[in-house]
Amino acid sequence: MINLNPNVSSTLPKISPGSFGATKVGGADGMKAGFEETIKAAGKYVSAVSDLQQSSNMSIKDLLAGKNLDITSVVSAVAKADMSFKLLVGVRNKLIEAYKQTMNMPL
């Protein structure tokens, strides 16, 4: 994968690659455990995006209050929060689309 911007990787939360969507091989218990892990990983991603949004809001408030005079760091924090939110919305849309396709499958 080509990463043109080295700061992009810092936008995403640090979760191991196998933790999201990983399912265990086995019976119904294995599938249940895999789904639970997927939900927990998704929750971690949502909380990481929320943390970036809160950090962005705090940096804006600090800039307006005069505590922080470095506008570059504020713009960077806002861009990271914006990019992570757009990524989260894109993933949500793909999941909804996959769910709809699954529901339309003939039995």
C-alpha positions as CSV (number, residue, x, y, z in Angstrom):
1,M,0.0,0.0,0.0
2,I,1.4,3.4,-0.9
3,N,1.0,6.0,1.8
4,L,1.6,9.4,0.3
5,N,1.0,11.3,3.6
6,P,2.9,9.9,6.6
7,N,0.4,11.7,8.9
8,V,-2.5,9.6,7.7
9,S,-1.5,6.6,9.7
10,S,-1.5,8.7,12.9
11,T,-5.2,9.5,12.2
12,L,-6.4,5.9,12.6
13,P,-6.5,4.2,15.9
14,K,-3.9,1.7,16.8
15,I,-5.8,-1.6,16.6
16,S,-4.2,-4.8,15.5
17,P,-5.1,-5.7,11.8
18,G,-6.6,-9.1,12.7
19,S,-8.8,-7.7,15.4
20,F,-11.5,-6.1,13.2
21,G,-13.7,-8.7,11.4
22,A,-11.7,-11.7,12.7
23,T,-13.8,-14.8,13.2
24,K,-12.8,-17.9,14.9
25,V,-13.1,-21.3,13.2
26,G,-15.6,-23.5,14.9
27,G,-19.3,-23.9,15.7
28,A,-21.8,-21.4,16.8
29,D,-19.7,-20.3,19.7
30,G,-16.8,-19.5,17.4
31,M,-19.0,-17.3,15.2
32,K,-20.4,-15.6,18.3
33,A,-17.0,-14.8,19.6
34,G,-15.9,-13.5,16.2
35,F,-18.9,-11.2,16.0
36,E,-18.4,-9.9,19.5
37,E,-14.8,-9.1,18.7
38,T,-15.9,-7.3,15.6
39,I,-18.4,-5.2,17.6
40,K,-15.8,-4.4,20.2
41,A,-13.3,-3.4,17.5
42,A,-15.9,-1.2,15.9
43,G,-16.6,0.4,19.2
44,K,-12.9,1.2,19.6
45,Y,-12.9,2.9,16.2
46,V,-15.9,5.0,17.1
47,S,-14.4,6.0,20.4
48,A,-11.1,6.9,18.7
49,V,-13.0,9.1,16.2
50,S,-14.8,10.7,19.1
51,D,-11.5,11.4,20.8
52,L,-10.2,13.1,17.7
53,Q,-13.3,15.2,17.4
54,Q,-13.0,16.3,21.1
55,S,-9.3,17.1,20.6
56,S,-10.1,19.1,17.6
57,N,-12.8,21.1,19.4
58,M,-10.4,21.8,22.3
59,S,-7.7,23.0,20.0
60,I,-10.2,25.4,18.3
61,K,-11.3,26.7,21.7
62,D,-7.7,27.2,22.8
63,L,-7.0,29.1,19.6
64,L,-10.0,31.3,20.1
65,A,-9.1,31.9,23.7
66,G,-5.6,32.9,22.8
67,K,-3.9,29.9,24.7
68,N,-2.6,28.5,21.4
69,L,-1.1,30.7,18.7
70,D,-0.1,27.9,16.4
71,I,-2.8,27.8,13.7
72,T,-1.0,25.0,11.9
73,S,-1.6,22.5,14.7
74,V,-5.2,23.5,14.9
75,V,-5.8,23.0,11.2
76,S,-4.0,19.7,11.4
77,A,-6.1,18.5,14.3
78,V,-9.3,19.6,12.5
79,A,-8.2,17.8,9.3
80,K,-7.4,14.6,11.2
81,A,-10.8,14.7,12.9
82,D,-12.5,15.4,9.5
83,M,-10.7,12.6,7.7
84,S,-11.4,10.0,10.4
85,F,-15.1,10.9,10.6
86,K,-15.4,10.6,6.8
87,L,-13.7,7.2,6.9
88,L,-16.1,6.1,9.7
89,V,-19.1,7.2,7.7
90,G,-17.8,5.5,4.6
91,V,-17.3,2.2,6.5
92,R,-20.8,2.6,7.9
93,N,-22.3,3.1,4.5
94,K,-20.5,0.0,3.2
95,L,-21.8,-2.1,6.1
96,I,-25.4,-0.9,5.5
97,E,-25.1,-1.7,1.8
98,A,-23.8,-5.2,2.6
99,Y,-26.6,-5.7,5.1
100,K,-29.2,-4.7,2.5
101,Q,-27.7,-7.0,-0.1
102,T,-27.7,-9.9,2.4
103,M,-31.3,-9.2,3.3
104,N,-32.3,-9.3,-0.4
105,M,-30.7,-12.7,-1.0
106,P,-33.2,-15.4,-1.9
107,L,-33.4,-18.3,0.5
